[in-house]
Amino acid sequence: MLPLLLLLVALSAQATRPQRPAVPAPPRDPFFTSTMTPDEIRGKQAVLETSDGTIVLDLLADAAPNHVAYFITQARAGAYDGTVFHRLIAMGIIQGGDPLSKDPAQAAKYGTGGLGRLRFEPNAEKHTRGAVSAVQVPGNRDSAGNQFFIVVTDQAALDGQYTVFARVADGINVAQKISTMPATNAVPATRIEIRRVTIRDTPAPAPEPFVSESVQELSSYRAVISTSMGDITLELFPDRAPNHVRQFLRLASSGVYDGTSVHRVVKGFVAQTGHLPTRREPLNERQQGFVRNLQPEFNPTPHERGIVSMARLDDPASASSSFFIVLGRSPALDNQYTVFGRVVGGLDVLEKIEGAPLNGEAPVTRIEVTGVKLVRQ
C-alpha cells in the first residue's frame, strides 16, 4: 500500500497528464441502402387491400432498386397497414403511406411523416396513368421515404421530378374512384384506409380466353344480353367471322359490355350498343387489353332484321367493341360490315327498344346493358 503522500503525487500527475480527445463516432447515414440482392426484389408485386377495393402494384426493381427494396422492407414490417390515403386530387393523384396516418389524432400532421430516408433514383419511367412515385419534401429530391402517390391520369409535368418505382397492374379503377371521393382542399372527408399491404411473386398472366377453341366449340355458345328492357339472346357465326366471334366472346366474358347502353336507335334500320364511352365505369387493365381493332371478315350474309353486325368507322379495320342489331332489311350494309350473329330470342325486347322515345337517334331514357351472359348449348 502506497503512503498517503506518494498516492497524492500519483493522482496529481495523472490529473495533469494531457488527455487525448475521444474520437467521435461517424455520423449515422440517415438514408436507406438496400442489402437485398437483385433477385430478391425482381418479379414482385405489392397487394394493397384498401377500404374501397384492392390495388395491385408491379414493383419496378430495375428502374428504382433502392426504392423497391425500401417499400418491400416497410411492407413486410407492417408499416403501411392501417395508414390512409390522406391527399386526393380528383382524376389526378392519390397520396398515402404516411405512418402518422395510423393515428386519427395526428390528422393535422398527415403528410409530414416517414420522409427523409431515400435518395432520388432517376429513371426513364413516365408519370402515365397507373404510375406510382415516391413523395418528396418540396425542393429536396433526396427526401423520399414511406409516402407514395398513384397517378390516376397522365401527369407529364412530374416526369423526371419524382422517382417512379411501381405501376398499377390491377385496380386503377379503385384508385380513380378514391381520387373522386369527397375532399376539402385535397383532404378526404372520411378515412380511406390501406388495411394491409403484402408482397408476392408476380403471378403468371392468365391465359387469354377464346384463342384456341375450334369453330365447332365456338358455335356452341349463345350470348344473353340483359338490358333494362329485357333479355336478347344471340346465336353466333364463327364459321363466317371467327375472329369477330372470338373478340365478342372475350369482351362479353370479361365484363366489357356491362354498364354500356343502347346509345343509338334508328327505326327500321339498326339498334347499336357496345360503345365504350357509354360505359358507367372505365375498363380495368385486363379488359383494356382485350379491346383491339379487327380486320374485316365480310361475308355474304344479308343484313336483315335480327342480324348482328360489327360497327366501325370509315376504316374497314376499325371495328373493336361496338355492334348493332339490324331492325329491317338494309342491303347497303351488305359486305361493308361484318356479320357475326343473329337474334334467336327476345325479338319482343328488340321491338320495345325500337319503339323507345328518341332524341334524334339517342333514346330519351337510358337503355342499360347490365351484362352479357354466355351459355353453352
HELIX and SHEET records of a PDB file:
HELIX    1   1 LEU A    4  THR A   16  1                                  13    
HELIX    2   2 PRO A   38  ILE A   41  1                                   4    
HELIX    3   3 PRO A   65  ARG A   76  1                                  12    
HELIX    4   4 PRO A   99  LYS A  102  5                                   4    
HELIX    5   5 PRO A  104  LYS A  109  5                                   6    
HELIX    6   6 ALA A  156  LEU A  158  5                                   3    
HELIX    7   7 ILE A  172  SER A  179  1                                   8    
HELIX    8   8 VAL A  215  SER A  219  1                                   5    
HELIX    9   9 PRO A  242  SER A  253  1                                  12    
HELIX   10  10 LEU A  276  THR A  278  5                                   3    
HELIX   11  11 GLU A  285  PHE A  290  1                                   6    
HELIX   12  12 PRO A  331  LEU A  333  5                                   3    
HELIX   13  13 LEU A  347  GLU A  354  1                                   8    
SHEET    1   A 9 LYS A  44  THR A  50  0                                        
SHEET    2   A 9 GLY A  53  LEU A  59 -1                                        
SHEET    3   A 9 VAL A 164  ASP A 170 -1                                        
SHEET    4   A 9 ALA A 131  ALA A 134 -1                                        
SHEET    5   A 9 PHE A 148  VAL A 151 -1                                        
SHEET    6   A 9 ILE A  93  GLY A  96 -1                                        
SHEET    7   A 9 THR A  83  ILE A  89 -1                                        
SHEET    8   A 9 GLU A 193  ASP A 201 -1                                        
SHEET    9   A 9 LYS A  44  THR A  50 -1                                        
SHEET    1   B 2 ALA A 183  THR A 184  0                                        
SHEET    2   B 2 VAL A 187  PRO A 188 -1                                        
SHEET    1   C 9 THR A 260  SER A 261  0                                        
SHEET    2   C 9 GLU A 368  ARG A 376 -1                                        
SHEET    3   C 9 TYR A 221  THR A 227 -1                                        
SHEET    4   C 9 GLY A 230  LEU A 236 -1                                        
SHEET    5   C 9 VAL A 339  GLY A 345 -1                                        
SHEET    6   C 9 ILE A 307  MET A 310 -1                                        
SHEET    7   C 9 PHE A 323  VAL A 326 -1                                        
SHEET    8   C 9 VAL A 270  THR A 273 -1                                        
SHEET    9   C 9 ARG A 264  VAL A 266 -1                                        
SHEET    1   D 2 LEU A 358  ASN A 359  0                                        
SHEET    2   D 2 ALA A 362  PRO A 363 -1                                        
END                                                                             
